[in-house]
Amino acid sequence: MILHIVSAIFLGILLSGIWFGMNFILCIFASKMKSEMLNRFSVIISAMIPTAIILKNSQLNLFIFSSVGDWKSWLILAVTVLLVSVISSRNKMTILPEGNDWNENISLSVFITAIIWCASICIQCIIMRRKFDTSVMRELLASFVFSMGVGVVLLRTEFIGFSMLAHFAERIISTMLRKISKNVDNIHGYNIFNRM
């Protein structure tokens, strides 16, 4: 069992590295080509190969539409999205999209996935020579909470649409909270989110 956990973490980090590396190359290519469109969609394009590997090897069916009516999953997603949005809104930007749905061991897969994403963020910070400060700690916390919440819903429902919707909602709400925080900071001279 320990070997399965270690191999799942290692392979998850490897897939994250493939994703990060491909995105890095695509961003350089987009910059040289002066292609704003390629730059904008580089994260999605670079995620296609790791996603294909995960789907091919895991035999997951992530399109069970009958689970859309599961109200408990909607509640878990709402709490997860709001919590992560508040955490993420404190930073200027998130360095990695959250979420990875590789399921090596059903009982530990959600936790393993959260660890993989946090490790991937740490590795990316080391590669980019980014200081491990409060901003990175918020990103780690947001990634962990998001991966846990969305992972639980994915296992309950087997519908990846929830994960996609949650990620989309989190980005919108985080951006809105950043704007509110900036406006409050400009008007009142302090940031209400600094107390969190």
N, C-alpha and C positions, 0 to 999 in steps of 0.2 A: 504494500500500500504506500509506504514512504517513497519507494522508487517511482511509483506512478505520480505522486504529488510532485516530486522533484523534476521528473521528466516533463510534466505538464507545465510547470513554471518555466523551465528552461526553454521548451518549445514555444510557449507563449511569448517570452521575451524575444526569442529569435524571430518570430513572426512580426512582433512590434518593430524590431530592428529593420526587417525587410521593408515594412511599411514606411518607417521614418526615413530610411535610406532612399527609397524610391521617391518619396515626396520631396526630399532634399534635391535629388537630381532633377526632378520635374520642375521645381522652382527655379533652379539655375537655368534650365533649358527655356522656361517661360520668360525669364528675365532677358536672356540673350535674344529670343525671338520677339521680345516686347509684346507678348501675348497675355493680356489681362485675363482673358477667358481661361486659358490653361492654368494660370496662376490661381485663379479663383476655385477651380475644380481639381487642383492637384491632389488634395487630400483624398477625395473620393476616387479618383483614378488610381492613385497609388494603393488604395485599400483593396482593389479588385483581386490582386493575386493572393494576398493572405486570406481574404474572404473565401476565395475559391478553394484554397487548400483546406481551410477549416470545414467548409461545407462538404467537400469530397470525402474527407477522412472521418468526420464525426457522424455522418448519417443522420443529421438533425433535420427535422421538418419544421421550419420556422414560419410557416404560413397557415396556421390553424385559425381560420377566421371566426370560428364559432366561439372563441374565447373573448371576443370583443365585449361581450355583455357582462364579463366578470367584474363586478363593482369593487371587490376587494383589491383587485389589481389596479384599477383606476385610482383608488385611494392611496395605495403604496406609491404609485407613480407621482401623484400630486404632492405628497409629502416629500418624496425624494427630490423632485424637480424644484420645489420651493426652497428646501434646505440647501441644495447644491447651488441654486441661483444666488442665495444670500451669501454663501461662502465665496463663490466665483466672482460676484460683483465687486468684491473688495480689491481684486486685482485688475490690472489694465487689460490683460488677455490671458487665455488659457493656452498652454503650449501644446497640448495633445487632445484630440477628441477622445472622449471617454467611451468605454464599452468594448467588450470583447466577449463573444459568446461561445468559446470553445469549451466543451463539456467532457472532460476526461473522467471524472468521478462525480456522479450526480450529487452526492451529499456534500462534497467539498468544492464543487466547481465554481460557485459564486465567490467564495472566499479566495480561491486560487486566482480567479480572474481579477479580483480587486488588487491582489498582491502583484500580479503581472503588470497591471497598469501603473501602479505606484513605482515599481522597479523600472519600468520603461521611462517614466518621467525622470527618475533619478539618473538613469543612464544618459538620457538626452541632456540633462543639465551638465553632466560631466563632459560630454562631447562638446557642448556649446560653451563650456567654461563659465557657466552661470552659477552665481553664488547661491548657496542653500540658505535663503533668508525666509522671512515671514511669507512673502509672496509664493514661494515654492511650497512651503508648508500648507498654505491654503489650497494650492492646486492639488497636492497629495491628498488632503482631506476631502476635497470636492470629488476627486476621481474615485477614492475609496467608497465614499457614501453613494455616489452615483452607480458605481459598478455593483455594489451590494443590493441597492434598491431595485435597479433595473434587472439585475441577474435573478433575483427572487421572482419578479414578475414574469421574466422569460421562462423560467422553469415551471411556474404555475400554468402559464397559458400556451407556451410554445408558439407564440406569435411575435415575430420580430418587429412588427409595426408599432408595438408599444414602446420598444427601445428607441426607434426612430423618432416617434412623436415626442417622447420624453427629452431626447437630446435637442430637438428643434425648440421645444418649449423652454428648456433651460437656457439656451442661447438668447432667446428673445427676452426672457425675464431678467437674466443677468445684465444684458445690455440696458434694459430699462432702469434697473436698479443703479447701474453705474451712472446713468444720466441724471437720475434723481439725486444721487449722492453728490455729484458734481454741482448740480444746481443749488442744493442746500448748502454745500460748502461755499459756493460763491456768494449766496445771499446772506448767510448767517455767520460766515467766517469759521465754521467748523463742520466736520463730517460726522453725521449721525451713525455711520457704520463703523467708526473707529472704536466704538465701545464694545463691539462684538468680538 
